[in-house]
Amino acid sequence: MRTGETVSAKQANRICEESSQWCGVNNGQQREHDLWSGTGNREGGWRVACCVYIKYRQVCERLKIDQESKLIKPRTNLIVAWLGAASCLGISIVGNFQVSNEKLIHAAGAGMCFICGTAYFCMQTWFSYRLKSYLNSAAMMYFRGTMCILSILLCGISLIAANISFHLYKGENKRKWRPEDGGWDAHVVSTVSEWMLSIIFCTFILTYVRDFSYIHLEPPVVRLEIPP
Protein backbone atom coordinates (compact mmCIF):
# COMPACT_ATOMS: atom_id res chain seq x y z
CA MET A 1 0.00 0.00 0.00
CA ARG A 2 2.78 2.42 0.83
CA THR A 3 4.52 1.74 -2.47
CA GLY A 4 1.30 2.28 -4.38
CA GLU A 5 0.57 5.47 -2.49
CA THR A 6 4.09 6.76 -3.17
CA VAL A 7 3.84 6.06 -6.88
CA SER A 8 0.43 7.70 -7.07
CA ALA A 9 1.69 10.76 -5.26
CA LYS A 10 4.68 11.07 -7.57
CA GLN A 11 2.47 10.71 -10.62
CA ALA A 12 0.06 13.29 -9.28
CA ASN A 13 2.88 15.75 -8.57
CA ARG A 14 4.36 15.23 -12.01
CA ILE A 15 1.01 15.82 -13.69
CA CYS A 16 0.44 18.95 -11.63
CA GLU A 17 3.88 20.31 -12.51
CA GLU A 18 3.42 19.62 -16.20
CA SER A 19 -0.03 21.21 -16.14
CA SER A 20 1.28 24.26 -14.31
CA GLN A 21 4.11 24.72 -16.79
CA TRP A 22 1.77 24.33 -19.74
CA CYS A 23 -0.74 26.83 -18.37
CA GLY A 24 1.97 29.29 -17.39
CA VAL A 25 1.31 29.15 -13.65
CA ASN A 26 4.84 28.24 -12.63
CA ASN A 27 6.59 28.99 -15.88
CA GLY A 28 7.20 32.69 -16.38
CA GLN A 29 8.57 32.28 -19.87
CA GLN A 30 5.61 31.26 -22.03
CA ARG A 31 6.06 29.30 -25.20
CA GLU A 32 5.34 31.31 -28.28
CA HIS A 33 2.66 28.99 -29.64
CA ASP A 34 0.79 29.12 -26.31
CA LEU A 35 0.08 32.79 -26.97
CA TRP A 36 -1.91 31.89 -30.08
CA SER A 37 -3.38 28.54 -29.06
CA GLY A 38 -3.88 28.89 -25.31
CA THR A 39 -7.27 28.69 -23.60
CA GLY A 40 -7.46 32.42 -22.90
CA ASN A 41 -7.06 33.23 -26.57
CA ARG A 42 -8.90 30.29 -28.13
CA GLU A 43 -12.04 30.72 -26.06
CA GLY A 44 -12.15 34.49 -25.93
CA GLY A 45 -9.79 36.54 -28.03
CA TRP A 46 -10.33 34.87 -31.39
CA ARG A 47 -14.12 34.87 -31.07
CA VAL A 48 -14.18 38.56 -30.24
CA ALA A 49 -11.74 39.19 -33.09
CA CYS A 50 -14.18 37.54 -35.51
CA CYS A 51 -16.96 39.84 -34.30
CA VAL A 52 -14.66 42.87 -34.67
CA TYR A 53 -13.80 41.92 -38.25
CA ILE A 54 -17.41 41.22 -39.25
CA LYS A 55 -18.51 44.52 -37.75
CA TYR A 56 -15.74 46.32 -39.61
CA ARG A 57 -16.83 44.81 -42.92
CA GLN A 58 -20.47 45.60 -42.19
CA VAL A 59 -19.70 49.27 -41.61
CA CYS A 60 -17.58 49.28 -44.78
CA GLU A 61 -20.52 48.03 -46.82
CA ARG A 62 -22.90 50.51 -45.18
CA LEU A 63 -20.58 53.42 -45.91
CA LYS A 64 -20.93 52.70 -49.63
CA ILE A 65 -24.71 53.21 -49.66
CA ASP A 66 -25.63 55.12 -46.50
CA GLN A 67 -26.12 58.84 -47.05
CA GLU A 68 -26.33 59.55 -43.31
CA SER A 69 -22.90 58.08 -42.64
CA LYS A 70 -20.97 60.73 -44.56
CA LEU A 71 -19.29 61.88 -41.33
CA ILE A 72 -17.84 58.40 -40.80
CA LYS A 73 -14.66 58.08 -42.82
CA PRO A 74 -13.36 54.68 -43.93
CA ARG A 75 -10.07 55.45 -42.23
CA THR A 76 -11.91 56.01 -38.93
CA ASN A 77 -13.61 52.65 -39.31
CA LEU A 78 -10.23 51.01 -39.89
CA ILE A 79 -8.69 52.65 -36.82
CA VAL A 80 -11.61 51.47 -34.70
CA ALA A 81 -11.14 47.94 -36.03
CA TRP A 82 -7.48 48.05 -34.98
CA LEU A 83 -8.56 49.16 -31.51
CA GLY A 84 -10.79 46.09 -31.33
CA ALA A 85 -7.92 43.90 -32.53
CA ALA A 86 -5.63 45.34 -29.84
CA SER A 87 -8.25 44.54 -27.22
CA CYS A 88 -8.44 40.94 -28.48
CA LEU A 89 -4.65 40.65 -28.26
CA GLY A 90 -4.88 41.94 -24.71
CA ILE A 91 -7.35 39.16 -23.88
CA SER A 92 -4.83 36.63 -25.18
CA ILE A 93 -1.96 38.14 -23.18
CA VAL A 94 -3.97 38.23 -19.95
CA GLY A 95 -5.09 34.64 -20.43
CA ASN A 96 -1.61 33.30 -21.15
CA PHE A 97 0.71 35.28 -18.85
CA GLN A 98 0.08 34.94 -15.14
CA VAL A 99 0.35 38.04 -12.96
CA SER A 100 2.42 36.12 -10.38
CA ASN A 101 5.24 35.52 -12.90
CA GLU A 102 4.94 38.14 -15.63
CA LYS A 103 3.48 41.16 -13.86
CA LEU A 104 4.41 43.76 -16.48
CA ILE A 105 3.23 41.67 -19.45
CA HIS A 106 0.00 40.77 -17.67
CA ALA A 107 -0.60 44.42 -16.77
CA ALA A 108 0.10 45.49 -20.36
CA GLY A 109 -2.39 42.91 -21.63
CA ALA A 110 -5.03 44.08 -19.16
CA GLY A 111 -4.48 47.67 -20.22
CA MET A 112 -4.81 46.76 -23.89
CA CYS A 113 -7.93 44.73 -23.21
CA PHE A 114 -9.79 47.27 -21.10
CA ILE A 115 -8.54 50.60 -22.48
CA CYS A 116 -8.64 49.65 -26.17
CA GLY A 117 -11.84 47.69 -25.63
CA THR A 118 -13.57 50.64 -23.97
CA ALA A 119 -12.42 52.97 -26.76
CA TYR A 120 -13.63 50.47 -29.37
CA PHE A 121 -17.09 50.16 -27.86
CA CYS A 122 -17.39 53.94 -27.47
CA MET A 123 -16.63 54.41 -31.16
CA GLN A 124 -19.05 51.65 -32.11
CA THR A 125 -21.71 53.46 -30.09
CA TRP A 126 -21.01 56.58 -32.13
CA PHE A 127 -21.34 54.47 -35.28
CA SER A 128 -24.68 53.29 -33.92
CA TYR A 129 -25.78 56.91 -33.67
CA ARG A 130 -24.73 57.60 -37.25
CA LEU A 131 -26.38 54.45 -38.58
CA LYS A 132 -29.39 54.27 -36.30
CA SER A 133 -31.84 54.60 -39.18
CA TYR A 134 -30.71 51.30 -40.65
CA LEU A 135 -29.04 49.05 -38.10
CA ASN A 136 -30.04 50.18 -34.62
CA SER A 137 -32.98 51.63 -32.78
CA ALA A 138 -32.70 54.67 -30.53
CA ALA A 139 -33.16 52.44 -27.48
CA MET A 140 -30.19 50.29 -28.50
CA MET A 141 -28.08 53.39 -29.06
CA TYR A 142 -28.84 54.71 -25.56
CA PHE A 143 -28.27 51.27 -24.05
CA ARG A 144 -24.83 51.07 -25.64
CA GLY A 145 -24.08 54.61 -24.54
CA THR A 146 -24.92 53.71 -20.94
CA MET A 147 -22.61 50.69 -21.10
CA CYS A 148 -19.83 52.88 -22.48
CA ILE A 149 -20.15 55.34 -19.60
CA LEU A 150 -20.01 52.47 -17.12
CA SER A 151 -17.01 51.00 -18.95
CA ILE A 152 -15.08 54.27 -18.74
CA LEU A 153 -15.78 54.59 -15.00
CA LEU A 154 -14.98 50.96 -14.22
CA CYS A 155 -11.84 51.01 -16.36
CA GLY A 156 -10.47 53.99 -14.45
CA ILE A 157 -11.41 52.51 -11.07
CA SER A 158 -9.87 49.15 -11.95
CA LEU A 159 -6.54 50.58 -13.13
CA ILE A 160 -6.18 52.96 -10.18
CA ALA A 161 -7.18 50.34 -7.60
CA ALA A 162 -4.84 47.74 -9.15
CA ASN A 163 -1.85 50.10 -8.93
CA ILE A 164 -2.66 50.96 -5.32
CA SER A 165 -3.05 47.31 -4.33
CA PHE A 166 0.28 46.30 -5.89
CA HIS A 167 2.12 49.12 -4.13
CA LEU A 168 0.60 48.19 -0.76
CA TYR A 169 1.07 44.44 -1.14
CA LYS A 170 3.58 42.94 1.30
CA GLY A 171 2.92 39.23 0.81
CA GLU A 172 4.76 36.58 -1.19
CA ASN A 173 2.12 34.90 -3.37
CA LYS A 174 -0.36 37.12 -5.19
CA ARG A 175 -2.41 34.08 -6.20
CA LYS A 176 -3.24 33.64 -2.50
CA TRP A 177 -3.84 37.25 -1.56
CA ARG A 178 -4.93 37.62 2.06
CA PRO A 179 -6.24 40.67 3.96
CA GLU A 180 -3.12 40.77 6.16
CA ASP A 181 -0.87 41.02 3.07
CA GLY A 182 -1.85 44.66 2.53
CA GLY A 183 -3.79 46.39 -0.22
CA TRP A 184 -6.72 44.00 0.25
CA ASP A 185 -9.52 46.56 -0.16
CA ALA A 186 -8.01 48.02 -3.32
CA HIS A 187 -7.44 44.48 -4.64
CA VAL A 188 -11.11 43.59 -4.12
CA VAL A 189 -12.26 46.81 -5.79
CA SER A 190 -9.99 46.18 -8.77
CA THR A 191 -11.11 42.56 -9.13
CA VAL A 192 -14.81 43.41 -8.91
CA SER A 193 -14.35 46.21 -11.46
CA GLU A 194 -12.58 43.86 -13.86
CA TRP A 195 -15.38 41.30 -13.64
CA MET A 196 -18.01 43.98 -14.17
CA LEU A 197 -16.06 45.26 -17.18
CA SER A 198 -15.93 41.73 -18.59
CA ILE A 199 -19.70 41.37 -18.17
CA ILE A 200 -20.29 44.71 -19.89
CA PHE A 201 -17.99 43.76 -22.77
CA CYS A 202 -19.80 40.45 -23.26
CA THR A 203 -23.17 42.24 -23.13
CA PHE A 204 -22.00 44.76 -25.71
CA ILE A 205 -20.93 41.95 -28.04
CA LEU A 206 -24.37 40.37 -27.62
CA THR A 207 -25.99 43.58 -28.86
CA TYR A 208 -24.44 42.78 -32.26
CA VAL A 209 -26.96 39.97 -32.75
CA ARG A 210 -29.48 42.21 -34.48
CA ASP A 211 -26.76 43.98 -36.47
CA PHE A 212 -25.40 40.70 -37.76
CA SER A 213 -28.87 39.48 -38.75
CA TYR A 214 -28.61 41.80 -41.79
CA ILE A 215 -25.42 40.13 -42.99
CA HIS A 216 -25.33 37.44 -45.66
CA LEU A 217 -22.10 35.47 -45.79
CA GLU A 218 -21.01 33.66 -48.92
CA PRO A 219 -18.27 31.03 -49.23
CA PRO A 220 -15.03 32.32 -50.76
CA VAL A 221 -14.38 31.77 -54.44
CA VAL A 222 -11.23 29.75 -55.10
CA ARG A 223 -9.68 29.85 -58.56
CA LEU A 224 -6.88 27.61 -59.65
CA GLU A 225 -4.56 28.93 -62.34
CA ILE A 226 -2.27 26.30 -63.86
CA PRO A 227 0.82 27.81 -65.46
CA PRO A 228 1.44 26.80 -69.08
N, C-alpha and C positions, 0 to 999 in steps of 0.2 A: 504493500500500500504506500509506503513512504517513497519507494522508487517511482511508482506511478504518479504520485502527487508531485514529486520533484520534476519529472519530465513534463507534466502538464503545466506546471508553473513556468518552466523555462520556455515552453512553446508559447504560452500566453504572453510572456514578457517580450519575446521576439516579435510576435505579431503586433503587439502594441507599439513597439519601437519602429517597426517598419511602417505601420499606419501613420504614426506621428511624423515620420520623416516625409512620407508621401504627401501628407496634408499640409506640411509646413509648420507643424506645431513646435517641433524641436529642431527643425532644420532652418536656419535663418537664410541660407542661400538657396532660393528656389530654383528648380530646373526650369529651363526656358519654355519647354513644351507645356509645363503645368500652367503657365500663365494663360495659354490659349485653350487648354483642354480641361482645366480644373473645374470643380463643381461650382465655385462662385461665378465663373464666367459662363459655363455651359448652361446653367439653369437660369441665369439672370441677364448677364451682359449681352449675350448674343440675341436673345429674344427681344430685348429692348432695342438693340441695334436694328433689328429687322423692322420694328415699328417706326423707328426714326427714319429709316431709308424709304419705307412706303409712304410715310407722311410727306417727306421731301418731294418724292415724285408726284404725289397728289397735288401739292401746291404748285409744282412746276406746270402740270397740265392745266390747272385752274387759271394760272397767270396768262395762259395763251388765249383764253376766251372770256375771262371775267373783266368787265369794264370797271367794276368797283375796286379792283385790286391794283389799280395803277400806282398807288403809293408803295406797294410791296415790290421791291426790285429783286430780280433773280439772284443777284449777288447776296442780298440780305438773306434770302431763303437758304442759300448755300452755307453762309456763315452759321446760321441757326442749326443746320444739319450737322456741322462740325462740332458745335457745342454739345449736341446730343451724343455724337460719337465719343467725345471726350468724357462725357458722363458715363457712358457704357464701359469705356476703358477703366475708369475709376472703380466701377463695380467689380471688374475683374481683378484689379490690384488689391482692393480691400478683401476680396474673397480668397486670395491666394498668398497674401503676405500677412502674417500674424503680427499684431501690435507688440507682443512680448519679445519678438526677435528683430523685426524690421520696423521700428517705430516711425522713422522718417518716411519710408516708402508707404507704409500703411496710412499715415496722416496725409501724404500727398494724394493717395488714391481717394481717401474720404473727401478731401477738398475738391478734387475733380468731380467726384460723383455728386456731391451736394451743391457746390457753387455752380458748376456748369449745368447740372440738371435743373436747378432753380431758374437760371437764366434761360435755358431752353424752353421750359414750360411757360415762363413769362412771355417770351416772344411768340410761342404758339397761341397763347391767349390773345395777343394782339392780332395775330393772323385770323383768329376766330372772329374778332371784331370786324376785320376788313372783309371777311368772307361769310358773314353771318346770314346773308340773304340766300346762300346756296348750301352751305354745309352745316351750319349750326343755328340753333335758336338763340334768342336773347337770354333765356334762362340758362342755357349751357354756357354761354359766354360769361355771365355773372358768376356761375358756379366755379368755372375755371379761374376767374379773377380772384375769388375768395380763397381758393386753394393756393394761388400764387402768393397772396399776401401772407397766409399762414406759413408757406414755405420759406419766405424771406425772413420772417421772424424766428422760426425754428432753426433755420440755418445759422443765423447769427448767434442765437442762444447756445446751440450745440458747439460751435467752434470756440466761443469764449469760455464756456464751462469746461470743455475738454482741455484747453490750455491751462486753466486754473487748477484743474484736478491733477494734471501731470506735474505741475510745479510743486504742489503740496504733498504729492505722494512720497511716502517714506518707506514703503514696504519693499519686498523682494520679488514678488510674483504678481504681475498685474492681472493674470487670469484668475487669481483668487483674491480679488480686492476685498478688504475688510474695513469696517468703519474705523478701527484703530490705526490703519495705515496712513490716514490723512487724505484730505481731498474727497471724502466719501460723498458729501452732499453735491458737490459740483460734478462728480462722476455719475451720480444717479440722474441729475438734471440733463447731462450730456447724453446719456444712454437713452433716456425717455424721449428726448428731442430727436435723436437719430431714428428711433423706431417710428415715431409719429411722422417724420419726414418720409420714411420708407413707405408707410401706409398712404400718405398723400401722393407720392410718386406713382404707386400702383393704381390708385384711384384715378389719377390723371390719365394714365395709359388706358384704363378701361373706358374713359370717355371717348376714345377713338373708335369705339365699336360702330357708332352711327356713321362717323366719317368714312370708315372703311367699307361700309355697306354700299357706297356709291362706286367702288372700285371693281373693275373687271380685269382679272389677271389672265394672260394668255401664255402658253408655253413658249419658250424661246425657239427661234428658227435657226436651225443648224444647217449650214451649207458646206459641202465638201468639194474642194477644188483640187483635182488631180493634175499635177504639172505634166506637160507634154513630154 
